[in-house]
Amino acid sequence: MHQQWVIPPQENGEFVARMEDVLEVYKRPYDPDVPVVCMDEQPVQLLKETREPIPMARRRPARSDYEYERAGTSSVFLFVDALRGWRRVEAKAHRTAVDWAQQIRQLLEKDYPHVDRVVLVCDNLNTHKLGSLYEAFEPSLARTLASRLEIHFTPKHGSWLNIAESELSVMTRQCLGTRTPDSKALSRKTKAWTRDRNARQRGVTWRFTTEDARIRLRRLYPQPQMT
């Protein structure tokens, strides 16, 4: 997946406010009782082989025919706790509001069942809202889940500020370079990649700070009207 950094061309107070909010979250020290988790999602094109691939042999690389059959799409949800060196990837048929809500429930009840609060960084997709919990669950459960979430949204045109987007890029390069015929194969690939990356304790070191932003992206900051 190619990452394209889209930044507003001119002063934008809303952009810098959300950017600085996320950057301040990334400055927090590691606290296992209040983990910072980033999430992102992406569609994956499923492709079937039209001819049996020739496996690798001595002095001969594996070979596949250039033709393929489109087999629909699937979606990948990725959660990453950068300071812990942990991530979870789930392949699903869709990425609706209810799908997102189910992923949040798993995050809170299975991944982090014993913490009071999870700090969640995600982009402001219209499904990434507390209202999605109420679409999926009984009000009492939705309220319980919502009360354990502290959500910080990346700005519009600023999804590059989400660590999970970078992690998705790594997964795409390392895991999805070959054709994937169906959702089951996608799930096997992503789970194997996740196990390996977690076992290696691959963390993420985020270096871009609020101070950097105020220098390098100074053109985005509006001129103050009052002093």
Backbone torsions as a table, in degrees:
resi	resn	phi	psi	omega
1	MET	NA	125.9	179.6
2	HIS	-86.4	125.7	177.8
3	GLN	-89.6	128.7	177.3
4	GLN	-118.5	117.0	-178.9
5	TRP	-80.9	110.4	179.0
6	VAL	-103.2	118.5	-177.7
7	ILE	-124.9	137.9	179.2
8	PRO	-53.8	144.9	-175.7
9	PRO	-79.0	-8.4	-174.7
10	GLN	-148.0	-177.6	-179.3
11	GLU	-52.6	135.6	-176.8
12	ASN	-153.3	97.4	-176.4
13	GLY	-63.4	-37.9	-179.2
14	GLU	-66.1	-40.4	179.2
15	PHE	-61.6	-50.2	-175.7
16	VAL	-69.0	-31.0	178.1
17	ALA	-63.9	-46.9	179.3
18	ARG	-69.4	-37.7	178.8
19	MET	-61.2	-49.0	-178.9
20	GLU	-65.6	-33.6	176.9
21	ASP	-60.4	-47.1	179.9
22	VAL	-66.6	-41.6	-179.0
23	LEU	-64.2	-33.8	176.8
24	GLU	-69.6	-33.6	174.7
25	VAL	-61.9	-42.3	-178.4
26	TYR	-67.6	-17.0	178.1
27	LYS	-81.9	-11.5	-176.4
28	ARG	-66.4	140.1	176.7
29	PRO	-69.1	156.8	-179.6
30	TYR	-61.8	127.8	178.1
31	ASP	-135.8	105.7	-178.0
32	PRO	-62.5	-18.4	179.3
33	ASP	-86.3	-17.3	175.8
34	VAL	-136.1	73.9	-175.2
35	PRO	-70.2	147.3	173.3
36	VAL	-101.0	116.3	-176.9
37	VAL	-121.2	131.1	176.2
38	CYS	-104.5	142.3	177.8
39	MET	-133.4	150.6	175.6
40	ASP	-154.1	169.2	-179.4
41	GLU	-147.2	158.4	178.1
42	GLN	-156.5	149.6	174.4
43	PRO	-78.6	153.4	177.7
44	VAL	-130.0	126.4	176.6
45	GLN	-77.2	125.5	177.5
46	LEU	-91.0	132.6	-175.9
47	LEU	-132.9	127.6	177.6
48	LYS	-99.0	146.1	173.4
49	GLU	-73.2	141.5	174.9
50	THR	-94.5	-16.9	176.1
51	ARG	-136.0	150.4	-178.3
52	GLU	-64.2	123.3	178.3
53	PRO	-64.2	150.8	176.6
54	ILE	-93.1	118.4	-176.1
55	PRO	-68.5	163.2	178.3
56	MET	-65.2	143.2	176.6
57	ALA	-140.3	177.7	-178.7
58	ARG	-58.5	123.7	179.7
59	ARG	61.6	23.1	179.4
60	ARG	-145.1	119.9	180.0
61	PRO	-72.6	160.6	173.7
62	ALA	-62.8	146.9	-177.7
63	ARG	-134.6	140.7	176.8
64	SER	-130.3	148.1	177.3
65	ASP	-69.8	147.6	-177.6
66	TYR	-70.4	-20.2	179.4
67	GLU	-78.9	148.4	177.0
68	TYR	-151.3	169.1	179.4
69	GLU	-118.6	127.1	177.0
70	ARG	-69.3	135.7	-176.4
71	ALA	-126.7	32.2	178.0
72	GLY	87.9	-165.1	179.8
73	THR	-131.2	160.7	171.9
74	SER	-133.0	176.6	-180.0
75	SER	-130.5	146.3	-179.9
76	VAL	-118.4	126.7	172.3
77	PHE	-103.7	131.5	179.9
78	LEU	-127.3	130.1	174.0
79	PHE	-118.2	136.6	-179.4
80	VAL	-138.5	129.3	171.3
81	ASP	-101.6	95.3	-168.4
82	ALA	-63.8	-39.6	-176.6
83	LEU	-75.3	-27.6	177.7
84	ARG	-83.0	-22.2	-175.1
85	GLY	75.3	39.6	-177.1
86	TRP	-128.8	144.8	172.1
87	ARG	-148.7	158.0	174.7
88	ARG	-133.9	136.2	179.3
89	VAL	-124.9	133.1	178.1
90	GLU	-128.3	130.1	175.5
91	ALA	-97.8	125.4	-177.8
92	LYS	-130.9	160.6	-179.2
93	ALA	-70.5	-31.7	-175.6
94	HIS	-135.0	174.5	172.7
95	ARG	-138.8	62.4	179.9
96	THR	-86.8	178.8	176.7
97	ALA	-60.5	-39.4	179.8
98	VAL	-68.5	-38.5	176.3
99	ASP	-60.4	-43.7	178.3
100	TRP	-62.5	-43.8	-180.0
101	ALA	-60.7	-40.4	178.6
102	GLN	-64.9	-36.9	177.2
103	GLN	-66.8	-38.6	177.6
104	ILE	-65.8	-40.4	177.7
105	ARG	-61.0	-43.5	178.0
106	GLN	-63.3	-40.0	178.6
107	LEU	-58.3	-45.2	-174.4
108	LEU	-81.6	-38.1	-174.0
109	GLU	-91.4	-27.2	-177.0
110	LYS	-112.9	-44.3	-178.3
111	ASP	-76.3	-40.6	-177.8
112	TYR	-134.1	63.4	-174.3
113	PRO	-73.2	-20.7	-171.4
114	HIS	-106.7	8.8	177.7
115	VAL	-101.9	151.0	179.9
116	ASP	-76.7	-29.8	-172.6
117	ARG	-150.3	138.9	172.7
118	VAL	-115.3	128.0	175.4
119	VAL	-87.4	117.3	-174.2
120	LEU	-112.6	125.0	174.8
121	VAL	-107.0	126.7	178.9
122	CYS	-154.7	169.0	177.0
123	ASP	-81.7	169.7	-173.3
124	ASN	-93.4	45.7	172.7
125	LEU	-61.1	147.9	-173.1
126	ASN	-66.6	-13.2	176.0
127	THR	-89.0	-14.5	-177.4
128	HIS	-86.9	61.6	-176.0
129	LYS	-135.0	153.0	178.5
130	LEU	-61.0	-27.3	177.6
131	GLY	-60.2	-27.2	178.2
132	SER	-62.9	-31.0	177.7
133	LEU	-64.6	-37.2	-179.8
134	TYR	-75.0	-24.0	174.5
135	GLU	-72.6	-27.4	-174.1
136	ALA	-96.0	-32.2	-168.9
137	PHE	-130.2	167.6	172.9
138	GLU	-58.8	148.1	-177.1
139	PRO	-54.0	-38.4	-178.3
140	SER	-64.8	-42.3	178.4
141	LEU	-69.1	-43.0	179.4
142	ALA	-58.5	-43.0	-179.9
143	ARG	-66.3	-39.2	178.4
144	THR	-61.8	-44.8	178.8
145	LEU	-66.1	-45.5	-177.9
146	ALA	-61.2	-35.5	-177.5
147	SER	-69.6	-15.3	180.0
148	ARG	-100.2	5.4	-178.5
149	LEU	-110.0	136.4	168.7
150	GLU	-121.3	102.0	-171.7
151	ILE	-96.3	134.6	173.9
152	HIS	-124.6	121.8	-176.5
153	PHE	-96.6	136.8	170.7
154	THR	-70.2	154.7	-179.1
155	PRO	-71.4	159.7	172.4
156	LYS	-59.2	135.3	-174.0
157	HIS	67.1	20.0	-179.4
158	GLY	-132.1	30.5	-179.8
159	SER	-66.2	-16.1	176.5
160	TRP	-64.5	-14.8	176.5
161	LEU	-78.1	-6.6	-179.1
162	ASN	-91.1	117.8	179.5
163	ILE	-58.0	-32.6	-178.6
164	ALA	-63.7	-29.0	177.7
165	GLU	-66.6	-39.8	176.3
166	SER	-64.5	-39.1	179.8
167	GLU	-67.5	-36.8	174.7
168	LEU	-62.0	-38.5	178.3
169	SER	-62.4	-42.9	177.7
170	VAL	-62.7	-45.6	-179.5
171	MET	-60.7	-41.8	-179.1
172	THR	-62.0	-43.5	-179.5
173	ARG	-68.2	-41.6	-172.5
174	GLN	-87.4	-23.0	-168.4
175	CYS	-118.9	-28.4	-170.6
176	LEU	-115.7	29.5	-179.6
177	GLY	-77.3	-16.5	178.2
178	THR	-110.3	164.3	-177.3
179	ARG	-65.5	141.2	179.9
180	THR	-120.0	115.8	-169.8
181	PRO	-79.7	-28.0	-176.0
182	ASP	-156.3	174.5	-175.5
183	SER	-66.2	-31.6	178.3
184	LYS	-65.7	-43.1	177.6
185	ALA	-65.0	-37.9	177.4
186	LEU	-62.4	-42.7	179.3
187	SER	-63.3	-41.8	179.3
188	ARG	-62.7	-44.9	-178.9
189	LYS	-61.7	-49.4	-175.0
190	THR	-68.8	-35.7	178.8
191	LYS	-69.1	-39.1	177.2
192	ALA	-63.8	-42.1	178.2
193	TRP	-63.4	-41.6	-179.4
194	THR	-63.6	-45.8	179.9
195	ARG	-59.2	-44.2	-178.6
196	ASP	-65.9	-44.4	-177.0
197	ARG	-68.7	-37.8	177.0
198	ASN	-68.0	-39.6	179.7
199	ALA	-62.8	-33.3	178.7
200	ARG	-82.4	-2.7	180.0
201	GLN	54.1	48.5	179.2
202	ARG	-75.2	104.0	176.5
203	GLY	-91.4	-174.0	179.6
204	VAL	-133.0	128.5	176.2
205	THR	-104.3	110.4	-178.5
206	TRP	-92.4	124.3	-173.0
207	ARG	-111.2	-15.5	-177.4
208	PHE	-81.4	121.3	-173.4
209	THR	-115.6	172.4	175.8
210	THR	-59.5	-41.0	179.1
211	GLU	-61.8	-41.4	176.5
212	ASP	-61.7	-43.7	-178.0
213	ALA	-60.8	-40.0	-177.1
214	ARG	-69.2	-17.9	176.3
215	ILE	-96.8	-55.3	-172.9
216	ARG	-74.4	-28.2	-179.4
217	LEU	-115.5	33.8	-176.0
218	ARG	-57.7	-33.0	-177.7
219	ARG	-63.1	-18.4	-178.9
220	LEU	-82.8	-15.4	-175.3
221	TYR	-85.1	123.3	178.9
222	PRO	-63.9	151.9	173.9
223	GLN	-73.4	126.4	-177.8
224	PRO	-61.7	139.1	-178.9
225	GLN	-91.1	-17.3	-179.1
226	MET	-135.4	148.1	176.8
227	THR	-124.6	NA	NA
